[in-house]
Amino acid sequence: MTIAPDTPRYITRHVTYRLPIIGRMAREVVEGPVDNAFAAIIGVVSAVAIGVLIWGYPALIFSALLAAALMLVTLVRITLG
């Protein structure tokens, strides 16, 4: 099964851009200046730090499990091309 020529290749990106708040932030990171990517990284690190301060060790474990799952998905996407 192949993708039709007029179908966009990144369907997940199209769906992500349609989400109200997350879509705008994702579009700014992908299509905006380089500073937006660094601001997104700082925001994620700050959110994890605040989660650890509020909920403690379980927030740290949850963020580590999420990072491991994202890395697995990244490796699968690299392998598939």
C-alpha positions in Angstrom: 0.0 0.0 0.0 1.5 3.3 -1.0 0.6 6.9 -0.2 -1.1 8.8 -2.9 1.0 11.6 -4.4 -1.4 14.4 -3.2 -1.4 13.1 0.4 0.9 14.9 2.8 3.7 12.8 4.0 3.6 14.0 7.6 0.0 13.4 8.6 0.8 13.6 12.3 2.2 17.1 11.8 -1.0 18.2 10.1 -3.1 16.7 13.0 -0.9 18.3 15.6 -1.1 21.7 14.0 -4.9 21.6 14.4 -4.9 21.3 18.2 -5.7 24.6 19.8 -2.7 25.5 22.0 -0.2 22.7 21.3 -0.6 23.1 17.6 0.5 26.8 17.7 3.5 26.0 19.9 4.5 23.1 17.7 4.3 25.2 14.5 6.4 27.9 16.1 9.0 25.4 17.1 9.2 23.7 13.7 8.7 26.6 11.3 9.9 29.5 13.5 13.4 30.8 14.4 15.9 28.6 16.2 15.3 30.4 19.5 11.8 28.9 19.7 13.3 25.4 19.8 15.5 26.4 22.8 12.5 28.0 24.5 10.6 24.7 24.1 13.4 22.7 25.6 13.7 25.1 28.5 9.9 24.8 29.0 10.0 21.0 29.1 12.9 20.9 31.5 11.1 23.5 33.7 7.9 21.5 33.7 9.7 18.3 34.8 11.5 20.3 37.5 8.2 21.7 38.8 6.6 18.3 38.6 9.5 16.8 40.7 9.1 19.6 43.2 5.4 19.1 43.6 5.0 15.3 43.3 8.6 14.1 44.0 10.1 10.9 42.8 7.0 9.6 40.9 7.2 12.6 38.5 10.8 11.9 37.8 10.1 8.2 37.1 7.2 9.1 34.8 9.3 11.6 32.9 12.1 9.0 32.5 9.6 6.4 31.2 8.1 8.9 28.8 11.6 9.8 27.5 12.4 6.1 27.1 9.2 5.5 25.1 10.0 8.6 22.9 13.5 7.4 22.2 12.2 4.0 21.2 9.7 5.6 18.8 12.6 7.7 17.4 14.8 4.7 16.9 12.0 2.9 15.1 11.3 5.9 12.8 15.1 6.1 12.0 15.2 2.4 11.2 12.2 2.6 8.9 13.5 5.6 7.1 
